[in-house]
């Protein structure tokens, strides 16, 4: 057994090694289920506002419809921003190609700023001091863009580079495929034996 192969096996033994190696595909699928469920909530909320004409405070998606107190909590929104940040950071080492890693890193950078915006909101909600003297907690960009549309925008600009990264990860160039330690490549049976 050569040294490089032994190092790969040793790295795969750690939790992070498995998440970004043999279990990367499964971890990505679970992460994407969380992301898509969140998208579903925002799409339903947009439909409630623009399709059904509900007032913004009453358009709370599916979860907020049944648990209105939960959806009004800044803690829930901040918690999701942190989950996204952790997921993007944790799964990043599995993106070993040039393009897939670049696009995943772009999504991570945008999500980091989105997280900062939610951190500002939770700090304001906790302290009672709102940005710009506004009556409600307000993020930086929310000074100019309404909250529902802004949140939809942030989720879109994080999601698009994630999708591009996953495309390049699932359909890598031949050289990038050789560097992959996971089964995400749709042709992994072909490239794994090369």
N, C-alpha and C positions, 0 to 999 in steps of 0.2 A: 504494500500500500504506500503510495507516495505521500509526501508531506501535505500538499495542497488538498488531496482527497481526505486525509485525516483531519485537517483543519475544518473542512466543510462538515464532516460528521460531528466533530466536537461542537461547532457553532450551532448545528441543528439540534443539539441536545438541550440547549438553553431555551427558555420560553420565547424570548425574542427571536432566537434562531429558528424555532419551529414556526412562529407567526410569519416570518419573512422567508421561510423555506418551504418545508413540506406541507405546512398548514396555511400558506399565504392565500391560496384560492378560497378556502373555506372562510378565513378571516375577512377577506374582501367581500365575499357574498353576504356575510352577516352585517358588515359595516354598511354595505349598499342597501340592505333591507331597512336599516335604521334611517338612512338618508332618504330613501324613497317613501317611507312612512311619513317622515317629516314633510317631504314635498307634497304628499297627499293632503296633509293638513292645510298647507298653504294654498293649494289649488282649490280645496273645498271652501276655505275662507274667502278667496277671491270670487268664487262662484256665488257664495252667499251675499257678498257685497254688490258685485256687478251684474250677476245673473238674476238674483232674487230680490235685489234692492234693499237688503237688510242694512240697518245702521251699523257702522263700524264696531261700536261697542258690543253689539249682539252677534256679530259674525265672528264666531270663535272656533270654527272648524268642528270636527267630530268630537275630539276629547273635550274641548271647551263647552260644547253643547251639553254634555253630561256632567262635567266637572268645571263649572265656570270659575270657581275660586282658584283652581289649579292653573288655568290658562292666563289668569290675570297676575300671576306671580312672576316677578322678575327672576326669581330663583330658577324656575323651570326653563326660561329662555337662556339664562346664563349657563345652566347645567348642560343644555343641548350644545351651546357654543363650545363648552369645554370638552364634551364627548367628541364633537367633530374635530377639535384641535388634537386631542389625544389620538383619535383614530388615524388622522392624516399623518401625524408624527410617527406613530408606532408602526404603521404599515409602509412607511417611506423606504426603509432599507430593502424591501423586497422589489422595488422598482430599480432594476440594475442597468437598464438601457439608457442611452442618451436622451431620447425624446420622452419616454414614459416618465423617467425621473424628473426631467425639466418641468413637464406639465403638472405632475403631482406636487412638486415644490411650489409652483405658482399657486395652486389651489391652497396649499398650506399657508403661504404668505398672506393671501387674501383672507383666509379664515382667521389668521392671527389678528388682523385688523378688525374683522367682524367681532372677534372675541373681546378686543379692547372696547369696542362700542358697547357690548353687553356688560362689560365690567363697569363702565361709566354709568350705565343705567342702574345696575344693582347697587352701586355705591350711593347714587342719588336716592334710590328707594329706601335704602337703609338709614341714611343720614337725614333725609328730609330736605336737603339743599339741592335744588334743581338747577341745572345748567341754564344760563341766560335768564334766570328768574322766572322760568316757565312754571305753570301750575302742575305739570307732571314731569317725571324723569324724561330727559331728552338726550339722545346721542348727538355726536358732532354733526353728522350729515343730516340728521333729522331736523336740524335748524332750518333746512331748505327743502327737504323732501318728506312727505307724510310717512309715518311709521310703517303702515301696512305695505305700501309700495316699496319703501326702502328695504324692508326685510326680504321681500320677494326678490328685489334686485340683488342683495347680498347673496342670497341662496343661489341665485342663477349664476353669478360670476364666480362662485366657488364650485358649483356643480359642473359647469362647462369644462374647465380644465381637468377636473376629475375624470370626466367621460373621455376626453382626448387622451389622457394618460392611460386609462384602462384600455383604450383601443390599441395604442402602441405597445402596451404590455401584453395584450392577448395576441397581437399579430406583429411580433417583433421582427426586425431584420435578422438575418442569419447570425451575424456576429453578436447581436444583443441576445438572441435566443440561447446561444451557448453559455452566456454568463448567468442566465436565470437559474435559480435554485428551487423554483416552485413549479407547479403544474398549471399555471394560469395560461400559458401559451396554448392556443387551441390545437396546435400541431406538435405538442410536446412529445408525443410518441415518435415523431419523425426526427426532431432535433435532439432528443435525449440520447439517441443511439449514435449520433455523429461524433 
